[in-house]
Amino acid sequence: NDIGHTAASTSCFIVSTVKMLPKLKSNDANHHHTRAPFADLSKRRKTVKFVASVLLLWSGWQLICSQNRMLKDIASNLQTPSAFAAEERRDGSIDSSAGETLRNPAHNSHAADSDRSHHADASHANVLPSSPPPSNSSLVIIMGNLRGGEQAWESLYKKVLDVNSADLALIIGPTNSTSNYLYPNSSLYTRAKYIWNFREYNDWADAIDLINETSWRETHLPSFTRKRTGLLGGVKGHLGSGAIIFMIRWFLSQQLLDNPDVLDQYEKFVISRADHYYQCSHEYTTLDLSNNTVWIPQGEAYGGVTDRHLIVSRANILDTLDIFPTLFQQRDEQLQDWIAVGTPESILKRVWTSKGLNVRRMKRVMFTCATPLDTSRWKRAK
């Protein structure tokens, strides 16, 4: 590099001198005593230009040679994959076949492929396995008949499941049942992580028998004389759907008890229905569920607390579902007191109060809806 720079500086000096020669010639024209030394000025200029050109070429060549030497030095200090493999082989982490490339350069093609494979294996071995993605910590459970249609269910996905990173479970009757036959290809089936089915009954008194057999028919059933309040709706002779919704809660509690891994996985649970249309994001994961708190929407109380939607913690979910077993533990005057109002909402409030649950209300972000073919035990959609 020093030689090249020196040659370049010298050539630049000569070129500068050549540029001054025309000025010297001009001065010679004005001073006759300088004419003799520069009589052959044109010839000398050509000679100087030739020497300068040679020096320039020589300095350029020196620069190129010095750059080549530098690149060779860098290349010789770099470890190729084969050298890297051989170095690791000496440490015992790569088998001896990887070093064959260094000892047998004649097998370049085969050895190069071998080197690449060993190097890839070594790189892969140094990568730590990625951690599994965190599982969702809340579960939304849809109970009862499939109603509301795809528009309502899309609002559920977008404004409840997605915003809370929640999983979905369905606890419904058979797919081909009279309540679900309208939606054999519902997107709920695809989105749900869990699908639990229960049997449907012509007389839901037969379902209540599953709790404590048939003794309740003699000890409690005669007390339910108000048949139009909906509390035992689904039992023969009673209007409404109270017995149905409370038995579905009991079926759900049995599923959770039979699947403790579900209870262990989720910290928060939402229990709702399929025919809710969500106008706003339902960000329930921000709700405080400490101190045995259960959150419900405002309204639809009917003498108690709404049974349409709730948010509860893992610690309290079984208590919120334990309605009929607790009701049928009441006898005589206490039973009469509990069923005085006679609505499902009033019994829900009685049971939750007896279990020490604290109810808090939030602003409603949803409303119930129906498609033209949806039906309920109370009315048909218009």
Salt bridges, closest charged atoms under 4 A:
ASP95 OD1 - HIS118 NE2 3.93
GLU100 OE2 - ARG103 NH2 2.40
ASP113 OD1 - ARG116 NH2 2.18
ASP162 OD1 - ARG191 NH2 2.69
ASP167 OD2 - LYS193 NZ 3.44
ASP206 OD1 - ARG217 NH2 2.93
ASP209 OD2 - ARG217 NH2 2.78
ASP275 OD2 - ARG147 NE 3.66
ASP275 OD1 - ARG273 NE 2.66
GLU300 OE1 - ARG308 NH2 3.31
ASP322 OD2 - LYS355 NZ 3.06
ASP337 OD2 - ARG350 NH2 3.00
